[in-house]
Amino acid sequence: MRLRSGVFACSCLLVEALGVALFLRGFFPVPVRSLPRREARGDPPAEPAPPGPGTVSNWTKIPPPLFRKVVIVLIDALRDDFVFGSKGKQFMPYTTQVVEKGTSYSFIAEAKPPTVTMPRIKALMTGSIPGFIDVIVNLNSPVLLDDNLIWQAKTAGKRIIFYGDDTWVKLFPKHFVEYDGTTSFFVSDFTEVDDNVTRHLDRALKREDWDLLILHYLGLDHIGHMTGPNSPLVGPKLREMDNILKKIHISLLSKEGEASLPNLLVVCGDHGMSETGSHGGSSEGEVHTPLLFVSSAFEKRNGPLTQPALVQQTDLASTLAIGLGLPISRNSVGNLILPVVGGKTMREQLRFVHLNGFQLSRLLRENTPAYEKDPGYEHFKIAEKSHGNWIKLYLEGNNSEILLNLGKKVLKQYLEALKTLSSSLSKQVAQYDMYSMTVGTVIIMEVLLLLLLSVPKALSSRAEFEVPLSTPLFSLLFYLMCLMLCAVHVVVCTSAESLCYFCSMSWLTAVGVMILISALMCGILSAITKILENSRLPLKNPVVSGCSWSEIDVLILAGTIGHVLSLGASSFIEEEHQTWYFLINTLCLALSQELCRNNFLLKECHPQHSTTVKQNFDSMGEASEYKNIDIPEAGDSKLGKATSSADFVKRSDKWISLASPWIILICCRLLRSLNQTGVQWAHRPDFGHWLTSSEHKTELSFLAAVSLLMIFSLVQRRCSLVSKIAMALGLLGVYSYRAAIGNVIFPWQHDSKDISKGITEARFVYVFVLGIIFTGTKDLLKSQVISADSSVKSTGLWEMYSGLVLLAALLFRPHNLPVLVFCLLIQSMMTKYIWRPLKFDAAQITIMHYWFGQAFFYFQGNSNGIATVDVSAGFVGLESYVEIPAIFLTAFATYAGPLLWAIHLLCYLSSEVSSPTFHSSLLRCRCFGTGAFRLCLEDSKHSGINCLSAIVWGGRRKE
C-alpha cells in the first residue's frame, strides 16, 4: 500500500493522538469515588453491638452539633511561617496571642499537590485528594457534584453565607443564602479584592440568620504573585488580616453568653507560596499552611508554645462535619482531628472516631477488590470489636478506672486504623494505570520510529511510503503479533487487581488497537528491511561515500537522543535544566574546537584551506554589506589605507570568532546564577532573590536601565527608522511601567510610595508593540503580494521579531531583563561569528536553536512544575480579568525563551536565503546538478548532515 506524504503525515498524527490519549488516561489517576451525591445520605451506622445477647446500644443517629455558629476565614496563600514564624509575631500580634495563650488549637495542614486554589477548596470541603487534571479546569471551575460539606450543611437546613473568591460560587451554586463573589485571577488588585469581603463583615456578624460564614481573602495571594513573600506589602496585609480575625473573634465571644453551644472560628489557608511567590508545586512553603481552631469550648493554653502538629488538609472536612453534626462526606480520606473534640466524654469521642472509621472502610471497600486484606481494614475491625466490649461495660454501669483505660486503648486502636485507612486510600490516588500507559507509549514510539525511517522518502520529490503487508513473511508476522498481543491483553486484564481503563474497553476496540500496533510494527520492519537492502547495493557515485560525520553532528545526535531517553526518569524531568545546561556548554566547547580547526589546524595541514577561511570571512563582509551597512567610498589616494583597514577588520573578526564560544559560556554561567530552578536546589539563594529584595532596589533599577539600553542597541540594527523610534519609546515605557508599580525607581525618586497598577504605562508599550508588529506584517504581505524581493520578507520578519522582544521586555520581571539581553547577544554572536564562518546547514542550525531555546526557558527561572509560572504577566495593562489576553500573555511570558529562538531561526534562514553568497552557491548547485555535493565538499569541511542537504538540494534543482 502506497501513501502520499500528506496522507501519511495525517495518518501518523491521528495514530499519535490515540497513543497520547491512552497514555494520559493512564497517567492521570482515577480519583477515589463513592456513591453519587444523591445517594450519599443514608442511615448512619449504629454503635458497635456489644457481644452476647440482651445488650443493644440505643445510639443510632448522627451526634448533635458541637458548635452553634462556625466562621471559616480562608486566607489565600497563607504560609505557616506567616503565623507561626517571625512575621506572625511582628504583623499578627492578636493571632499570635490567641495561639500562645488563648483557647485554641493550632496545626500545620499539609496540602497535596497541585497547590492551586480550586483543587484545594475541593480538598477542604470534600476531604478527597484532587488530581492534577484539576489544574486545567481551575481557570473555569465546574459545579462540584461530589458529596461535600457545603451540600450536607444545606441539606441539613444550615444557612450559609459566603464572601470572597467566586470559585466557591461556581463550585457550589445555589448553596448560599447570601454571597458576593470577587474574581481571583486579577492579581494586580491587592486591596479592593479584600475590601469587597470586609465591607460585609460588620453587618453579617450582627445578624443571627446564619449558621456557617465563609470568608475567602485573596489579597495576600496576589501580593505573592506580583512581588513575592518577602515584599514590603506582605506585612501590612498580614496586619489587616489580624485585625479582621480580632473583630470576628470578639464578636463570636460576645454572643456566647445567651447561647447553649459555643461558637468556632477556623483560620486556614488553601495553599502557601514558594520563595518566588507562586504556587502549584510541592515545596515546603507551598504545601504547609496554618490551621487554627479558636473556641471557648477549648481549654486555655498555659504551658510554653510547642511546634504545631502536622495534619492533612483533608482532615478539616471530617472535623467540621462532626462539629456541625453532619455526616462525613462519602469521598473523604481525612481523619478526625481529635483535640477539637477532646473535651467530650469518652463515649462521644469513640462514637466520633467510629463514624470516621466506618466511612473510610466503606470507601475502601467500594474502591479496592481485596479490601479485606488491607491492614487498615483489619485494624478497624479489631478496634470495632474492642469498642463493642467497651459498650457492654458502659451499659452495665461500670464507671471504674478500668473502663476509662479500656476506652483510651480503644481510642488509640481507632486512631491507628484511621491513619492506615487514610494512607491506603491516598495511595490509590497516586496509582497509575500502567497497562494503559504502556499501550499508549508503544503506539507513540512506533509512530515516531516510522516517521524517522520515512524521512528519506519525505525529502524526495515523490514522497511515498510503501508497507508490503501482502507478502507472506509480513502477513504471517502480522497474524502472529495480533495473536500474541491479544493473549497478553487477556492475561493482564484477568489478573489485574486494580481497575484498568484499557481493560474496561470493549473487546472489539481492544482488538482494533492490537491490530494497529501489529501493523505499525510490520511497517517498521519493512522500512528497516528496505534500508538494509539498499545499503548492500553498489553506490552509483563514489563521492557520496566521502561524506563523514563531524564531532558537531555526533554531539547533536547523541545529545538529542540522550535528552529523550533521560525523560524516562522522573528525577531527570525534575532537574531537566541540568541536562540542557550541560548540552549547550558541551556544544560551545565543540564549536570552539571546530573554529580552532578551521582557522589553524586545517590551514597548516591543507594550505588551500586558507582560501576557504578567507572566503568565509569575506562572506561575512558581504552579508554585512547586504544588511544595508553603509561603507563610505575612498579616493585613489586612500586606497591603501582602506585595504589595510579592511584586513584589520577581518583579522579582528577572526579572533572574535575564536573567542565567541567562550563568551557564550560566560554568559550562560551568569544566567545560571540568576535564577535557581528545578526541585533539589530551588530553595538556594540566587542573584535574582538578592536583586528583588527591598534593600537593593537601587541596584535593580540600574541593572534594568542598562539592560533596556542594551536591548535597544542589539535590536535596532535590523529595524527601520520608524521602528527604531517606536522601540526606544517602548523600552522607555517598560521602565516607566516598572517604576509605576514599585519594582524600580527613577534617579530623582527617593522612594516608591506612589504605587499604582501601571495600566497607562503598560498600554503605552502595547501600542508600540502592535505598531512594530504591524509594520513587519505589512512587509511580509508586500513580499508575498506585490514585491518578489526576498529581502523585503526578511526585513518584515526581523520587524516582527523586534516587536516580540519589546513585548517580552514588558512582561519579564526587572531582574530577568538580563536574560533577554544575553539571549539577543548570543544570537548575534552565533549568527556573525559561528554559523556563517563555519557554514552550518539548516538542520544543524535548527537543532542549535532548539537547544538554546530550551536552555533559556530555564534561564528565566521556569521549571517543569506549575509553581514557577508567573501568573502576574497575564495582567499587565489590564484593569479586570479578561480570559483570552490573560492566557496569551501568561503563556508568552512563560515560553518567551523558546519562542524568541524559534522566531530568530525563521528570521535567520530567511535572511540567509536572500543573501548574495547564498544565491551564488545556489547558482553553482544549479549549474552542476547532482554534482552539488562534490562542490560542497571542496568548498569547506562538511559533515554528513551537510552532504545530505547538498545531495537533496542538488537532486531537487535537477528535477
N, C-alpha and C positions, 0 to 999 in steps of 0.2 A: 504494500500500500504506500503510495507516494503522497506527500503533503507539501503544499507550498509554505514558504517561510511564515507568512501571516497567519495561515490556518494553524500551522504547527505551534507558533508562539501563543496564540489564543487558547489552544487546547492545553498547552502546558500551564498557562495561567489559571485556567479553570481547575485543573487537577491539583495545582499547588494550593489554591484556595481551599479545596476539600481537605488536603492534608493539614493545613494551618488550622482549619476549623476543628478537626478532630483533636489536634494537639492542644488547642486552647480549651476545649471542652474537658479534657483530662487534666489540664494544668490548673484550672480554677476549680477547687474542690466544691462539691455539693454541700451546702450548709446542713447542719443537723436540724431536722424539722420534725415536728409532732403533728397532731391533728390540725385541720384548718381552724381558724379563729371561731367560726360559728359553732364548731363542735367542742370548743375548748372548755366551756363552762359545764361542769358536771358536779355530781355529789362528791364532796371531799372525802378522803379516807378517814375511817374512824381510828381511834387509838388502837394499838396492837391488842389483840384479845389475850387476856390472861390465860395461863394454862389451867386445864381442869374444868369441869362443869360447874355451872352455877354462878360464876362471876363474869359479868359483862360490863364493859365501860360504857358510860352514857354520853361521852363527848364525841359527837359525830359531826359537828359543824365547824365552820371556819372560826378561829378565835376572834373575839371582838377587837376593834382597833385599839391601839395603844396611845395614839395621839389624836387630838381634836383637829388641829389645823397643821398643815405641813407647807413650808415655804422652801422651794428649791432655787438657789441662786447659782446659776452656772456661768462662770466667768471664762470665756473662750481663751484658750492658750495659757491658762494659769499653771505655771510650773510649780513644783513642790517647793523649790527654794525661794519662790516669791512670798511664801507664807512662813515656812519653817526656817528660812535662811536669814542672812543679814538684812536683806531688803524688806523682809516681813517685819523685823523689829524696828526698822527705820521708818517705813512708809505705812505699815498696818499695825499701829500700836494697840488699838482696841481688840482686833482679832487675835493678836499675839497674847494679850492679857487673858482672853477667854480660853485660848488653847492651853496656857500655862497654869491658870488658877481658877478657871471657870468650870461650870457644869457642862463638860463637853468630852467628846471622844474624837481623837484625830488619827487619821490614817494616811498612808500614801497609796493611792489607787494606781494600779498598773494597767495601762491601756494596751491592747494588742494592735499591731499594725493592720491596716493602714490608719494612721493617726490623722484623719481628716474629719470634718465636723459631722457629716451625715451618718457615716458608719458608727461614729462614737455615740451619737444620740440613740441610734438603734440599740447599741450595746447597753446603754444606761437604762433604757425603758423596756427592753425585751429580755435582757440578760444573756442574749446569744452573742456569738462572735461573727460579725460580718466578714465577708471575703473581700479580696482586692478588686473584684468586679464592681463593688460599690463605689470605688473611686471614680469610675466613669459616670455613674448616674448621680454623683454628688453635685454636678452642676444643675441638674434638673430632677430634684428628689421626687420620686413617685409616692403614691399613697402606701403606707405600711399596712399590709394585710395580716401580718403575723400577730399572734397573741402578744399583748403588751400591757404594761402597767396603766397607760392612759385609757385604753379601751376597757380594761377591767374596772377602773375607777368610774368611768362614765356609765358603764352597765350597772354598777352598784349604786348609782344615783349620786355620786360625788360631783360637786360643782367645781369646775377647773377654770382658772383664769391664766392667760399667758401673755407676756410681753417680751419681745426680743426678736431673735433671728427667725425669719419667715420660713426657714427649713422645717420648723415644728408645725407650722400651719399646713405645709404641703404634705408632711408625713401623717398628720392627724387632723384631717379636715372634719368640721362639724363636731369636734370633740370638746371645744372650749365654749363656755357660756359668754366669754368676752376675750378678745385678743387684739393685739396690734403688732403686726409683723414688720420688721425692717430688713432690707436686703443685706446679705452677708458678704457680697462679692465686691462692693465698692470700698477697697481697702485704704483709700486716701482719706476716708472720713474717720476721725478719731473721737469726735465729741458728739456730734448730732446723733450718731447711731446709738449712743448710750443715753443721751438726754431724752430720746423718744421713749425709752423704757422708764427712766426715773420720773418723768412727769406724771405717770400714772400711779406712782408708788403711794403717795400720801393718801389719795382717795381710796385705793384698794385696801390699805391697812386699816382704815376706819370702818370699812364695810364688814358685815357678818355673813354675807350670802355666798361664801366660797369655802371650800374645804382644802383645795390644793392650789397654790400660787406658784407659777414657774416664771423666773426671770432669766433671760439669756443675754448677757452683756458681751459685745463684740469689740469694743474699743481697744482692749489690750492686744487682741489678736492682730488687729490692723496696724497697731504701732510696731509689733514684731515683724510683720511682713515688710513694712516700709523702712524701719530703721534698726531692727534687731533688739535682742533682750537687754543690751547694755545702753540703750538710748536714754538720754535725759528725760524723755517723755514717759518712760515707764513708771518712775517714781510718783509723779502727780496722779497718774491713772490708778495706781495701787492705793494711794491715799483717798481718792474718790470712791473706790470700791469699799475701803474700810469704813468710810462714813455711811455708806449705804447699808452695810451689814450692821453697823451700830444702830441705825434707825430701825431696821427690821427687828433686831433682837429686843430692843427696848419696848417696841410696840407689842411683840408677842408676849413678853413678860407681863406687861400691864393688863393684858386681857385674861390672864390665867386665874385671877382671884375669883371670878364668877363662873368658872368652868370646872367640870369634874375631871377632865382629862388635860394633860399638859400639851403644849404645842412643840413643834420640832422645826428647827432651821437646819437645812442641809446646804453646805457650801462645797462646790466641786468645780472641776474643770473638765472639759471634754477631751483635751489633749494638752500637751505642753508646747514648747518651741525649741528648735535647735539653736546652736550658737549663732547662726545667721538669721534667725527669726522665722524660718519656715517650719513646716511640719509635714508629716506624712510617712516618715521613716520610723526607725526603731531605736534611735539613740536615747540615752537615759533622759535627756532633757525633754524629749518628745513624748515618752510613754509614762513618765511619772508625774502625777497630778495630786494635789491635796484633796482630801475628803474629810470634811468636818461635820459632826453631828452635835448640835447645840440644843439642849433642852433642860428644863428644870427637873425633869424626871431622873436625870443622871446625878451621880454623886459628885460633889465638888472636889476638884483635884487639890491635893495638899503637898504631895511629895515633889521632888525635882522632876523637871521635864525630861522624859526619855525619848529616844528615837521613835517616831511613829511606826507602827507595824505596817507591813506591806500586805495589801489585799488586792483582789482583782476588781477592775471596774465593773464587771458583770455582776459582782456581789450586791451592788446597790439595788438592782431590781427586786431581788428576793427579800432584801431587808426592808425596803419601803412597802412591799406587798404585805409583809407581816405587820408592819407598823400601822398600815391603813386598814387592816382587817380584810385583805383581798386575797384571792387565790394567786399563787405564784405562776407566772407565765409558763406555758407548757414548753416553750423552747429555751427556757433559761438554763444556762450551765453554771450559774453563780451559786455561791454558798451564803447562808445567813451569817451576817457579822454579829457574832454572839454578844459582845459587850453592849450593843444597843438594847438588847432585851435581857441583859444580865440582872436587872433589878426585879424581875418577875420571879414567881415561885418555881420550884424545880419541876413541877408537873407541867406548867406552862412552857418552860424552856424545852422540855423533852417533846412536848406537842409541836412546838415550832420546828425543831430540827427534824422531827419525824415527817412533817409535811414536806419539808425541803428534800429529805432523802427519798420519799415516795415519788415526788415529781421527777427527780434526777434518774431514779431507777426505771421509771416508766419511759422516760425519753431514751434511755439506753436500750431498753427492750424493743422500742419501736425502730431503732436505727442500727442495731447490731444483731446479726443472726445468732451468734454464740454468746449471748449476753450472760447466760448463767455461769460461764467460766470466768467472767470478769472479776478481778479481785474486789473492786468497789461494790459490786452487787452482792458478793458473798459477805463482805463486811457489813453491809446494810442489813442483810437477813439475820446475821448474828446479833447486831445491835437491836433489831426489831424484836427478836426473841427475848433478849435481856430486858427490853422495855416492857414486854408483857409480864415478866416476872415482877418488875418493879410496880406495875399497875396492880397486880394481885396483892402485894404487900400494902400498897397505899389504900386500896379499897377495904382491906381488912382492918384499917385504922392503926396501923403500925407507924408511929411517929418517932422511933428511936434513931440513934446515930447511925445504925446500920442502914436504914432507908436513905439517909442523906448521902452516905458514902456510896451506896449502890447507885443512887441517882447520878452522882458525879462520874462514876465508872461508865454508866450507860451513855451519858452525855459525851464523854471522851470517845467512846466507840462510834457514836453517831458522827462526831466531827471528823474522825478518821475516815469513815465511809464516805462522807460528803466530799472530802478532799480528793479521795481516789476516784469517785464517780465523776466529779467535775474534770479531773485530769484526763480521764478516759474519753469523755465527750469532747473536750477541747482538742485532743489529738486527732479526732476524726475530721475536724475542720481542716487540719493540715495534711491529711492523707490525699495523695494524688492518685488519679486513675491511671496507673502506669500502663495498662494494656492499651487504652485509647491513645495515650501519648506515644507509645511505641509504634502503633499503626500509623499515626499521623506523621511521625518522624521518618518512617520508612518511605512513605509516599513523597515527602518533601525531598529527601536525599536522592531518591530515584529520579525525580524530575530535574533536579539540579545537575546530576551527573549526565542525564540525557541531553540537557542544554549545553553542557560543556563539550560533549562529544560531537554535537551538531554545529559547533561554531565554524569549522572549516566549510561546511556546506552553506551556512548562512552568509558567509563572506563572498561566496561565488555569485555570479550573475543569475544563475538559475538555482535559487535556494530551494532545494527539495530534500526530503528525508524519507528514506525507504526502510520499512520494517518487514523483513521477509518471514512473516509468521506462517506462510503457506508451505515452507519447506518442511520435510519430515522431521528434521532434527529439532527445530524450534517448536513445531506442533507438539511433539512428544514432550519436550521440556515444559511447554506451557501447561499441558494437562497434568503432568506430574506435580508442578508447583501449585496448581489450583487444589489438587487433592491434599497435598501436604499442608497448605495453609488452612484449608477447611478443617483438617484433623487437629491442627494446633488450636484453632478457634473453639472447637468442641471441648478440648481438654481444658483450656483456660476458663471458659465460661461455666463449665460444670464443677470446677474445683475452686473457683474464686469464693472467698469468704465474705468479701465486701461487694457492694454494688458496683457495676461497671457499665458505663454508658454504651460502649460498643457492643457489649453482650446483650443489652436491652433492646437493641435494634432488631428489626425483623430479619429472618434468615435470608430472605431474598436480597435485602440491602447488603447484608454482611457478605454474601457470596459474590455480589457485584463488586464490592471493594476488593475481595480476594482476586477476582479475575483481573481487575485493573492493576493490582500490584504485580501479578504474574506477567501481564502484557508489557508493563514498563520494564520489568527485569529482562524479558526476552528482547525488547528493543535495545536495551543497553548492551547485552551480549552480542547482538547483531552488529551494532556500531563498532564495538571493540574488535570483533572478528574482521570486519572490513578494513579497519585501520591496520591490523596486523598483516592482512593480505597485501595491502598497498605498500607496506613497508618493505616487503620482500621483492617488489618489482624493481628493475634497474632504473636509476634516475636518468631522465632524458637530458638533463643539463648538469654536468658535474660541479658547476659553480655553486649550486644550491647546497651541496654538502659542506661548503666552506662556512656556512652560517653557524656561528657558535654563540653560546650563552655567556654574557659577561657577568661580573660579580653583581652588578646592579640588577640584572634580570633574575639571578638566583635569589638575591635578597628580597626582591619584590614578590616573587612567587612563594618563597618559603615563609616570609612574614605574613602574607595574606592567608595562606593555608594554616599557619600556626595560630593566627588570631582566631580563625573559625573554629579550630579544634579546642582552643582554650575556653570557648564559650560553653563547653560541656561540663565545666566545673563551676559551682556557684561562687566559690571564693575568687575565681578569676573574673567573674562577672562583677562582683562587688568592687574589685580593685582593677577594673579594666583600664583605667587611666595609666596604670603602671605599664601595661602592655604597649599602649600607644607611645608613651614617653620613651620606652626602650627602642621601639621600632624607628621613630624619627631620629633619635640620637644615632642609632646604627646607620641609618640612611645618610645622615650628614657625614659620618666618617667614611662611608663608601664613596660618597660624592667627592670628598676631599682627595681620596686615593685616585679616583678617576681623573680629577683635574690635574693632579701632580703627574700622572702617567702621560696625559695628553700634552702637557707643557714641558716636561723634562725627559722622561724615560723614552718615550717613543721618538722624540726628536734626536736623542743620541743613537738609538738603535736604527732608526729609519730617517735619514736626512730629508727625504722628500716629505716627511710629515710636517716639517716646519712650514711648508707651503699651506698645508691643511689648517694648522693652527692660525696662521696669518689670515687665511680666508674666513675662519670662524669669527675672529675679532673684526675683520672687515665687514662681515655681515651684520655685526652689532652696530657698526657705524652706519651702514646702510639703513638698518631698521630705525636708528635714531633720526636719520635724515627723513625717513618716511613718516616719522611721528611729528613732522612739522617743527623740528628744532632748527631754527634759522642759524646758518653759518655765514658770516659776512664775507664778501668776496675780497680777495687780497690782490694788490697790484703786483706787477712783474718784479719790482724791487724787493718785495716782501715774500716772494715765493719760497725762498729757502727757510725763512723763519716759520712760515706756516707749515711747511713739511716737517720740520723738526718738532713743532708743537703737536702735530698730529701723531708722530711717532711716540712722543711722550705720553699722550693720552692713551694710546694703545698699550704701552708698557704698563701704565698705571692701572688700566682695566684688567690687564693680565694678573697683576698682584692682588688687586681687589677680588678678582675671581677666585684666586687661590685662598684668600682669607675668608671669603663669604661663608663656607660651611662652618667655620669655627665661630664666626659672628652669630650665625643662626643657632649654634649650640649654646652660646652665652645667653641669647635671648630666651631660648626655651628653659634654661636653668632659672633665669629670673622669673619667668612666668610660673614655674612650678612652686616657687616660694611665695607667690602672691595669694594663692587660694589652696588650702588643704581640702581634699575631697576624698571620696571613697567611704569606707566604713572603719577600717582599722586605725587610721591616723586623722580622721576628720576633726577630732577634738583638739588636736595640737594647735597652738597659736601660729598664725601666719602673718605675713606683712599686711594682708588685707584687713585683718582684725585690728592691727596697730593703727592703720590709717583711719578706720571708721570710728575709733574711739573719740569721745568729745574733746580730749586733751590735744589731739593732733589735727584739728580742723584746718589750721593754717597750712600745715604740710600737705593735707589732702587737696586743699584749694590750689596750691601751687602746682602740684602734680597734675590735677585736672586741667589747669590752664595750659601747661606745657604740652600735655597730651593732645588737646584740641588743636593747638598750633601745629604740631607735627602731623596730625591727621590732615589738616588743610594742605600742608606742604607736600605730602605724599600723594594726595588725591588730585589736587588742582592741575597737575601737569597734563592730564588726559582730558580735561574739561574745556569747554568753550568759555569765552569771556563772561557770558551771561551766567553760566553755571558756576563759574568761579566766584562771582559776586554773591550768588544765592548760597553757595556753600559757606562762604565766610560769614554771612549774616546768620545762616542756620546754626553754625557752630557757636556763634556768639549767643544765640537764643538758647542753646543747650546749657551753656554756663549760667545764663540768667535763670533758667528753669531750676537748676540745682541750687542756685542761691536763694530762689524764692521759697523752696520747700525746706531750706535749712541745712542741706548737705555740705555746701561750701559757702564761702563769704567773699565779697569783693574787697579789694585792698583798703577802701575807705570805710569799711564796716568794722566795728569792734566786737559785735555780737550778732546773733541771728534771731533776735526776739520776734521780728516781724515775719512770722512763718505763715505761708499761705499754701494753697494746693497747686499753685503754678499753672493753672489752666490756660491763662492767656499766653504765657511764655511758651508752653508746650504746643499750643495750636499755632503760634507764630512759626515754630520749627516745622510743623506738619505742612504748612503752606509751601515752604521751600523744598521739602522732600517731594511733595507732589509735583511741584514745578520742574524740578530736575528730572524726575522720572517721566513726566510728560514730554520734556524735550528729547529725552532718549527714545521714547516710544515713537515720537514724530520722525526721528531719523531712521528708525527701523522700518517704519511704514514707507518712508520715502525710498529706502533702498530696495524694498520689495515691489513697489508700485511704479515709482517714477524713474529713479536712477538705478542703473545696473552696477554702479561703483560699489565694490565691497568695502571700501574704506568708510563709506557713509554708514554701513551696517555696523562696522567695528566701533565707530565713534558713538553710535546710538547705544550699543551695549555698555561701553565704558561710562556713558552718562547715567544709565540706569544703575550701574554698579555704584557710582558715586552717590546717588540718591539713597540707596540702601545702606551705605556706610554712614551717611548722616542720620538715618533712622536708628541704626544700631548705636550711634553715639548718644542719641537722646534716651534710649531705653536702658543702656548699660548704667549701672551704678558708678559713681565717680571713681571709686578705687579700681574698677575694672576697665577704665579707659585705656590704660597701658596695654591691655590685651588686644584692643583694636589697633593700637599703634604698631605693636610688634607684628600683628597679622599683616598689615599693609607693608611694613618694612621687609618682612621675609618674602612676601610675594614679589616685591620689586627686585630684591636681590636674586631670588631664584630665577626670575624671568631674564634679567640682563646678564648675569654673571655665571649661571649654571646651565639652564635649559638651552639657551641659544648657542653658547660656545660648544657645548657637548652634543648639540644636535639630537636631543632625545626625540623620540617619536611620540605620537598622540597617546598610545597605550601606556607608555611609561609615565608621561606627564599626568595622565588621568589618575593613575594609581597614587602618584605622589600627592596630588591634590586631595585625594580621598584620605590618605594617611594624615596629612596636616590638618584637614578639616575635622577629623575625629579627635586629634590631639587638642585642637583649640576649643572643642566642645568641653573638654575637661579643664583646660586652662581658665575658662570662665568661672570655674567653681562648681560646675554641674557634676552629676553622678548618675548612676542607674537607679537611684531612689528618687521618689517624687518629692522628698523633703527639700531638695535643692532647687526646685522650680521657683523662680522669682515671680510670684503672682502679682506683685505691685507693678510690674512693667505693663500689665494689661489695662491699667487705669490711668496711664499718663495722659493728661489732657482731657479726661472725661469727667463730667460733672455727676453722672449717675452710671449705674451698671448697664452697659449695652453689650449683649452677649457676643455677637459676631466680632466687633472690633476688639473686645477684651481677649477673646480666644486667639485672634490673629496676632495681636501684639505680644501676648504671653508666649505663643509658640515661636514667633520670630526672635524674641529676646533669648529664648532658651537655646534655639538651634542656629543662632547668628553665625557662629564659627563655621560649621559645615556649609551653611548656605552661602556665605561670602566666598569660601573657597570654591564651591561649585560654580557660582556665577563668574568668578575670576577665571575658571577653566574655560568657560564659554567665550569670555572676552579674549583670553589669550589665544585660543585656537582660531577665533575669527580674525584677530589681528595678524596672526602668522600666515593665514591663508591669503590675506590681502597684501602681504609684504612682497617687495620685488625679488628678494632672494628665494622666497618660496616659489614664485612664478617662474624664475629662471631654472630652478631644479625641476619644477613640473614640466617645463618645456623640454629639458633633456630627457625626462622619463617618457614623454610623448614621442620624442624622436626615436628612441631606441626600443620602444615597445616592451617586449618581455625581457629585454636585457636591462631593465631598470635596476634590478637588484645588483647586477655586476657593477654598475656605476656607483651605487651607494657604498659598496664595499671598497671601491677605490678611493672615494672621497673622504671617508672617515671610518674609524673603527666602529662598526655597527654590531649590534647584538642580534641574537636570534629573533627577538621581537621586531627589531628594525627590518631584518631580512624579510620576515613575513609580511610586514606592512608594505615594503617595497615591491615584493612579488605581487601582492594583491593589487596594489595601485597600478603596477605596470600591466598586469593582466586586464584590469578594468579599462585602462586607457587604450589598450589594444583593441578590446571589443568595441 
